[in-house]
Amino acid sequence: MKNKWDELQQQLIESKYYYFHTDNGVLLNGDCLEVMKELPNKCIDLILTDPPYQYLKHKLDIPFDENGVFNELKRITNKNSSITLFGRGPAFYKWNVMLNDLGFKFKEELIWDKGQITSPTLPIGRIHETISIHQKGNKKINRIYIDKLEYDFNANEWHRLVDDMNRLINKLNKINDYDEFKEWLKGEYVKVYKRKHNIVNKMKKCKDRAYQTYKAYTRGILFKSIIRVNREHYKFKHPTQKPLKLMEYLLNVCSNKNDIILDCFGGSGTTLLACEKLNRKWIGIEIYEEYCEIAKQRLSGELNLKMELPLMLRKPIKAYRQFSKNL
């Protein structure tokens, strides 16, 4: 028996806009407004896209029918869904108001810190782009944790590693035995502190800062509203291409496994590639055939890697078994 995704995927494969597909998704080549008209009502869980900003001076920054597109986005999204948009300038703030008028509640604003200036000729060096998250119905934002080392590396703050290790070493040097260490691993300890004016002392349980540092490296740190991910300058296939890691973060925050994701301004397919890696179902729409082909090649590369990895793992496993026999 076919599920909702199987039926939708088959419908899109038979569409005149069809370009490429995997088990998880379908890539369509055409104007997004016309293509979306072929999608059924309430079939999308998340729209994650980067529309033309309409102030950049290159051929890809083309105007589009905003009212038509946003009304289609409302029609095809589920009753519990969300829209996550990149943007900047007057058009972006207009889109936020339009979504509010269409019944999407504003939930969060995120800042992507690129780490490098992308406008060296302007009076102010711009190193960020803005992202807004809008909710329809009871769609929840997920609480996720990210790798602390990677976060500090992207921020060029490696000195934090030295500070954190010193904090941990100083704390562990004060622990007398293993039982005390196990107690410390629970994350609570009794600290004596003096209240204001030193009138009385009071015992209070509170989090140990060294323990918080330990958890930051073992569990990760809470995803923050300023996202530090460096631009993949040497991997660019598209002028406005976003880093794969950034799109993975947004998918983890805004969706769950097997959700159906739409990127209606697909570009070179970074959102689609992130969906493929994170087991999301996806629909990509791109108006330019040359970028559809680039997206196809990137997705094909990911699929080949998935197929090759089990084969690559067999050799070390076989070698280990042979080694074990010789012991």
N, C-alpha and C positions, 0 to 999 in steps of 0.2 A: 504493500500500500504506500503510495507516494505521500510525503509530507508537504507542508506549505512551500518549503524551499525548492524541493524537487520540481513541483509544478511550475513555480515562478521561473526557475532556471530554464526549464524546457521551453516555456513561452518566449523567453528572451533569446534563446539560441535560434528559435525560428523567426525572430524579428528581422526586418530588413536592415536594421542598424547593427546587427551582430558582427563582432570582429574576432573575439577570442574567448575561450573559457577554460576554467579548471574545475575540479570537483567543488571548490568553495565559491567560485564567482564567475561573473560574466562581464566582459568588456564590450561596450557599445560605442560606435563611431557616429556622431551626429550632434546636432544642436540640442542642448540638454532640455530645453523647453518642449521640443517636439518629441524627443525620446521619452521623457517622463510621462507624456500623455498615454503611452502604451503600458505603463505600470498600473496595477490594480490599486484600489483604495486600501489604505491602512496596511501596507506591506513592509514598511521600513521601521527599524528600531532606532537607528542613529544616522543622521546626516552629518558627515565630517568632510568639510570642503573648504577650498581656498578660492573664492570668486575673484574675477578681475577687479582690481581696486579702482579703476577708472580715473587714475591720474598719472600712471606710469606711461612713459613715452616709448612704447614698443608695440609691435604688431599683435601681441597676445593680450594686451590690455584693452579688449574690445567691449563696447557697451552691450548690455543684454536687457531683455524685458524683465525688469525687477519685479513688477507686480505679477506678471504671468508666472515667473519662476517661483516666487515665494508662495503664491496661492497653490501651485502644484506641490510644493514641499509640504504644505499643510494637509493636502488631500491624501498624499501617499504615506504619511507617517502614522504609526499606530497611536492609539489613545494614550499609551504610556511610552513616550519616546523623547528624543532630544535632538537639538541641532547645535553643532559646534562649528563656528565660523572664524576664519582668519580675516583680518582686514586692517585698514588704516584710512584716515581722512574722512571727509564728509559722507561719502557713500557708506562706509562701515557704520557710522552712527545712525544713518538713515535706516540701514538694514535692521539694526537693533530695535528701533522704534516700530518698524513694519512687523517684525516678528512678535513684538508685544501686542500690537493691534490684532494680530491673527490668533492670539490666545496662547502664545509661548511665553512662559514666565522666565524672566532673566534670573539665572542662578549664580553665575560666577564670571569674573574676568581674570584671564591669565595673561602673563607677559612672557614671551619667548625672548630670552637674553641670548643673542647670537654670539656674543663674545668679541665680535669684530665690527668695526664701522663699515657700513655698506653705502654710505653717502658722503665720501670724503670731500666733495666740492661744496657741500652745504655748510651754513654757519654753525649748525649743531650736528655733531657726529651721531647718526642714528644707529643704535645697536639692538633695537628691539622691534618686535611686531606684537600686535594685540590679538587675543583670542577671546571670544565670548561663548558661553554655554547657556543654552535656553532649554527649558523643560516644558513638556506637554504632559498633562496628567500627573501621575505619581512616579515618574522616572527618577531614579536615585543616582547621585554621584557616588562612585565607589571610593573608599578610603584605601589608598595604596602606599606602599613603601618603596623607595628607590635606593640604589646603591650609593652609599655615602662617598666612597673613594671616587667613583665616577663623577659625582656631583662636584666635589672639591676640585677634581682635575679640570673639569670644564670651566670652573671659575678661577683657575690658576691660583688656587689657595692650598698648595701642597704643604705649606707650613702648618696647617691644621693637623695633619697627620702626626707631626712631631709633638705638637702640644697634647694631642689626644693620647699618644703612647706614653708620654711622661705622666699624664694624669693617672692612667691605668697602672703604670709601674709603681708610682707613689702609693696608690691605694693598696695594691697587692702586697707591697712590702710591709704593710701594717697589719696584714691578716696573719694570725698566729698558727692556725692549723686548718685541716681540710674541712672539719665541721663548720668552722667559721666561714670558710670560703663558700660552702654550700648554702649557708644562710645568706651570704652576700648575693649569691646568684638569684635569690628570690626577688631582689630588687627593692627591699625595704630595710631600713635600719633605724635605730633610735638615736636621735641627735638632741643634744642639750643646747639650747640657745637662750640668750637673755633678751627679755622684752625691752622695749624702749625705756630709757632712763635707768636700766639695770635694777629695777625695783624687785622683780621676782625672776626666778628661773622656771622654765616649763619644759616638760618632756613632750616631744612630738615626733611621730613617725613621718618621715619624708623621703623622697627619692634621693639616692646617692648620685652625685653628678658623675662619678666614675662609672657607676652602673649604667647610667644613661648613655655614656660614651660607648661602653661595651655593647649595648643593645643597638646603637646606631650602626655598628659595623657588622653585627650578626643578623639583625633583622632588616636594617636599612633605615632611612630617615623618611619622615612623612612627606609625601609629595606637596610641594609648595606652589604658591600662585605665581612666583617668578621661576620660570623653567630655564635652567642653564644647560643648553645643548649647543655645541659648536656647529657652525655651518659645515656642510660636506662639500667644500669648495671644489675639490678635485674629482668629485663624483657627480657633478652637475650634468644632467641630461636636459634640463629645462631651466629657463631664467629665474623662475620663482620656486624652484624645487625646495621642499622642506626636508630636514634630516629624518631618516627612518626611525631613529630612536625617539624623536619628538612625537611622531605619529603613533608609535607604540605606546608611549605614555598616555596620550589622549584617548586612545582606544581602551586602555586599561581603566582609565578614570570614568569614561562615559559609556562603556558597553560591557557585555558579558559574552562568554563563549557561545557560539552559534547564533548570536544576534545577526540580523541582516543590516549591513552598513551600505550607505550610498555616498559616493563622491561624484557629484554631478559636474564638477570641473576637474576632471581626473588628471590632467597634465601628463607627466611621465610615469604615473602609477605608484607613487610612494605610499599613499593610503592603502591601495589595493595590496601592495607587497606586505605592509604591516598586518593587514587582515589575514593574509595567507599564513604568516608566521604565528599569529595568535589565535588561529582557529575561529575566525569570524567569517560568516558568509558575506559576500560583497558584490556590489554592482558599481561599475565605473563607467562614466560617460565622458568622452573627450571629442571635441569638434574637429581637431586636426588629426588626419590620418598618420602623419609622421610621428606624432607623440603616442598614438595608439600602438604603433609598431615598436617604439622604444619601451612602452609599458609591457607589451607582449614579451619582448626579449628579457626584461628584468624578471617578470613572473616565471618565464620558462626556466631561467637560471635558478630561481628559488626551488622550483619543482625538481630540477635535476639534482640539486644539492640534497633535497629530502630523500631522493631515491638512492643516491650514492652513499649517504652517511651510514646506513646499516651495513653496506658492503665494506666500507672503510673500517668499521668496528669489528668485523669478523676476523681480520688478520691479527690484531693484538689479542683477541680472545683465544684464537687458535694457538698462538704462540705461548700464551699463558698456560693453556692446557698441556701443551707439549713439555713445557718447563716443569710443570707439576709432576708429570709422569717420570721425569728424570731424577726427581728428588729421592 
